[in-house]
Amino acid sequence: MRNIVIIGASSGIGRALAQQLTQEGDHVYGTYNKGSIQGPEGLTGYSHLDVLNEEADFSFLPDTIDGLAYCPDAVTLKPFHRLRPEDFMADYKLQVLGAIRSIQASLPKMKNSPTPSIVMFSTVAVQTGFNFHSMVSASKGAIEGLTRALAAELAPKIRVNCIAPSVTDTPLAASLLNTPEKREASAQRHPLKRIGQAEDVASLAAFLLSARSGWLTGQVIHADGGISSLRAS
């Protein structure tokens, strides 16, 4: 039975991933910050963690970590001229520095696992430019670079991969999908003609955390309904 750590398990993809892994019999250690104190059913441990805190408390980590998923996220969509440098830095601290702190705290315990794996999250907007996505694209572009650099440095012991979703039906995307018209317009932009679900992305993350993906590392995988690579009518 594996020990999987999910940073940001209280909502969206992180919560869906925690639910899938506990149903598969894994020990899941999840964290929350602003989300619910009550975690998904079946979690082995559920701890408060503020990844923005330079002295964040990682004492909840088990002695052996077989998988780590970094799921905290934020999406602020504004015209570039309305964003301050401080806005970019705040997003970078959450998306990138938080991931770095979590990974550095986990690495000694991941070395105790025979097949450890790390999964991070980017966005389709890094590869496919979208209006008003400059801030999230900047921080997630850094995550994609970090994924490849760590995959090289930590091989062959620890695998590192990244998922780049398109818009997914989670609380984070609520303002983008809050009317039937917005939902339909978003669905129609994707070749598969539907909006992604948290379970779609969580299933891919669960695969990347498992030994079934043992030949994959350093990859940025687009779970995006085909929008980044297809132009379907």
C-alpha positions, 0 to 999 in steps of 0.5 A, spaced: 500 500 500 502 506 497 503 513 501 501 519 496 501 526 499 497 531 495 498 538 497 491 542 496 486 536 497 480 540 499 478 542 492 477 541 485 483 536 482 486 535 488 480 533 491 478 528 486 485 525 486 484 524 493 478 520 492 480 516 487 487 514 490 483 512 497 478 508 493 484 504 490 487 503 497 492 508 497 494 511 504 493 519 502 496 524 506 492 531 504 493 538 505 488 544 505 489 552 506 483 555 505 479 549 503 474 545 508 477 542 514 474 536 513 477 532 507 475 527 502 473 521 505 478 515 506 484 520 507 489 517 512 491 524 514 489 531 513 493 537 515 493 545 514 499 547 510 500 554 508 505 553 502 507 561 502 510 560 509 517 560 509 517 556 515 511 551 513 510 545 517 511 539 513 511 534 520 505 531 517 509 527 512 510 520 512 517 516 513 516 514 506 513 517 500 511 514 494 508 519 490 507 527 491 502 531 487 502 539 488 495 541 486 494 548 489 492 553 484 489 560 482 487 563 475 487 571 475 485 573 468 486 580 466 489 585 461 496 585 462 496 593 463 492 592 469 497 587 472 502 589 477 509 586 478 507 584 485 501 580 482 506 576 478 510 575 484 504 573 488 502 568 483 509 565 482 510 564 490 504 560 490 505 556 483 512 555 483 515 557 490 510 553 494 511 547 489 519 547 490 518 548 498 513 541 498 518 537 493 524 539 497 521 537 504 518 531 501 525 528 497 528 525 503 522 521 504 521 519 497 528 516 497 525 511 501 520 508 496 522 503 490 518 507 485 517 515 487 513 519 482 512 527 482 506 530 479 505 538 478 500 542 474 501 547 468 495 549 463 494 549 456 495 556 456 503 556 456 503 552 449 497 556 446 497 563 447 490 566 450 488 573 451 488 575 459 493 569 461 499 572 461 500 571 469 498 564 469 502 563 463 508 566 466 508 562 473 506 555 469 511 556 464 516 556 470 513 549 472 514 546 466 521 548 466 522 545 473 518 539 471 524 537 466 530 540 470 528 536 476 526 530 472 533 530 469 536 531 476 532 526 480 533 520 474 533 514 475 530 514 482 524 519 482 520 520 476 517 527 475 511 529 470 506 535 469 499 535 466 497 541 462 489 541 462 484 546 459 478 549 463 476 544 468 469 544 471 472 546 478 471 551 483 477 555 480 473 556 474 466 558 476 467 565 474 468 562 467 462 557 467 457 560 471 452 561 465 449 555 461 451 560 455 459 560 458 459 553 459 456 551 452 461 556 448 467 553 452 465 546 450 464 548 443 472 551 443 474 544 444 474 538 439 471 533 444 465 538 445 465 538 452 468 541 458 473 537 462 471 534 469 476 534 475 476 526 475 478 526 467 485 530 470 485 526 476 485 519 473 491 522 469 495 524 475 493 517 478 496 514 472 502 518 473 503 517 480 503 509 479 508 504 477 504 503 470 507 510 468 514 507 469 517 509 463 514 516 463 518 522 466 520 529 464 513 530 460 508 535 460 502 532 458 496 536 455 489 533 458 485 539 454 480 536 450 484 536 444 484 544 444 492 545 444 493 540 438 487 540 433 483 544 429 476 541 429 470 543 426 
